[in-house]
Amino acid sequence: MNKDFINRKINEITKCGSLTNLYEIAKANNIIVYEDYWGTTTAGAYHYQYRMKIIMLNTALSYFHKMIVLAHEIAHAFLHPYEEANFSLIGLKKDTKEIEANYFTCKLLDVIGFWDNDELCIYETELSKTDRGFIDTYRNYINVGI
């Protein structure tokens, strides 16, 4: 996987930046998003089952953390569509597929304006330590790339 492919795919699914809602991006690409409470170990997951792409999100997450996880699982749906993926609350994995998904996530969140969201700054004091850790990691990750 290379950066050019990822950038082209993000331009395609966001209609060159005009589509900025992650739920709408998922829906427009026939990805089902299911939300439920799964405790404190799993933030989200991506499954391919019966020719359907399914993203599962943990409702225990803050809004901002949930958007990062949703973008990450959307990345798996496009980059690794036939493989299972789980987003742990413990930390970022370092294998090749996760590195690709992390880069895709950062670029997608950048294109939809997530990092420039004024509310992200306004509510920063309300973010949990885990939320701040994920956001800081992803903000820095976009500069590292694949």
C-alpha positions in Angstrom: 0.0 0.0 0.0 1.4 3.4 -0.7 0.5 7.0 0.2 -0.7 7.9 -3.3 -3.2 5.0 -3.3 -4.5 6.1 0.2 -4.7 9.8 -0.9 -6.6 8.9 -4.0 -9.0 6.6 -2.1 -9.7 9.3 0.5 -10.4 11.9 -2.2 -12.8 9.4 -3.8 -14.7 8.5 -0.7 -14.9 12.1 0.6 -15.8 13.4 -2.9 -12.6 15.5 -2.9 -13.4 16.8 0.7 -17.0 17.7 0.2 -18.3 14.8 2.3 -17.1 15.4 5.8 -19.4 13.2 8.0 -17.8 9.8 8.8 -21.2 8.1 9.2 -22.3 9.4 5.8 -19.0 8.3 4.3 -19.6 4.8 5.7 -23.2 4.7 4.5 -22.3 6.0 1.0 -19.8 3.0 0.7 -22.2 0.4 2.0 -20.5 0.0 5.4 -22.9 -0.7 8.3 -22.0 1.1 11.5 -23.3 -0.6 14.7 -22.9 1.0 18.1 -23.2 -0.7 21.5 -21.4 -0.8 24.9 -18.5 -3.3 25.0 -16.8 -2.4 28.3 -13.3 -1.0 28.6 -11.1 -3.2 26.4 -12.4 -2.8 22.8 -13.0 0.6 21.2 -14.2 -0.7 17.9 -13.9 -3.5 15.3 -14.3 -4.1 11.6 -15.8 -7.3 10.2 -16.5 -8.6 6.8 -19.4 -11.1 7.0 -21.8 -12.4 4.4 -20.4 -9.9 1.9 -21.2 -7.0 4.2 -18.7 -4.6 5.7 -19.6 -4.0 9.4 -18.0 -1.5 11.8 -18.8 -1.9 15.5 -18.2 1.1 17.8 -18.1 1.2 21.6 -20.7 3.7 23.0 -18.5 4.1 26.1 -16.1 6.3 24.0 -16.2 10.1 23.9 -17.4 11.6 20.7 -13.9 12.6 19.6 -12.4 9.2 20.4 -15.3 7.5 18.6 -14.6 9.5 15.5 -11.0 8.4 15.5 -12.0 4.8 15.9 -14.7 5.1 13.2 -12.1 6.6 10.8 -9.7 3.8 11.6 -12.2 1.1 11.0 -13.3 2.8 7.7 -9.6 2.6 6.8 -9.6 -1.2 7.3 -12.8 -1.5 5.3 -10.9 0.0 2.3 -7.4 -1.2 2.8 -8.0 -4.7 4.2 -11.7 -5.4 3.4 -11.7 -9.2 3.9 -9.8 -9.2 7.2 -11.0 -8.8 10.8 -9.6 -5.8 12.7 -10.1 -4.8 16.4 -9.3 -1.4 17.8 -7.9 -1.9 21.3 -8.1 0.8 24.0 -4.7 -0.3 25.2 -2.6 1.4 22.4 -1.7 1.5 18.8 -0.4 -1.7 17.2 2.8 -1.5 15.1 2.2 -4.1 12.4 2.1 -3.1 8.7 -1.7 -3.2 8.3 -2.2 -1.1 11.4 0.4 1.4 10.3 -1.4 1.7 6.9 -4.8 2.1 8.7 -3.3 4.7 11.1 -1.9 6.7 8.2 -5.3 6.5 6.3 -7.1 7.5 9.5 -4.9 10.6 10.0 -5.3 11.7 6.4 -9.1 11.1 6.4 -9.5 13.0 9.6 -7.4 15.8 8.1 -9.5 16.0 4.9 -12.8 16.1 6.8 -11.5 18.9 9.0 -11.5 16.9 12.3 -8.1 18.3 13.5 -9.3 21.9 12.9 -12.6 21.4 14.8 -13.0 24.2 17.3 -14.9 21.9 19.6 -12.0 19.6 19.8 -10.1 22.4 21.5 -13.1 23.8 23.5 -13.8 20.4 25.1 -10.2 19.3 25.4 -10.4 19.7 29.2 -13.3 17.2 29.2 -11.4 14.6 27.3 -10.1 11.6 29.3 -6.4 10.9 29.5 -6.9 8.1 27.1 -8.8 10.3 24.6 -6.0 12.9 24.8 -3.4 10.2 24.3 -5.1 8.9 21.2 -5.6 12.4 19.7 -2.0 13.4 20.4 -0.7 10.2 19.0 -2.8 10.6 15.8 -1.9 14.3 15.4 1.8 13.3 15.5 1.3 10.2 13.3 0.2 12.2 10.3 3.8 13.5 10.1 5.4 10.0 10.3 3.4 8.3 7.5 4.1 4.9 6.0 
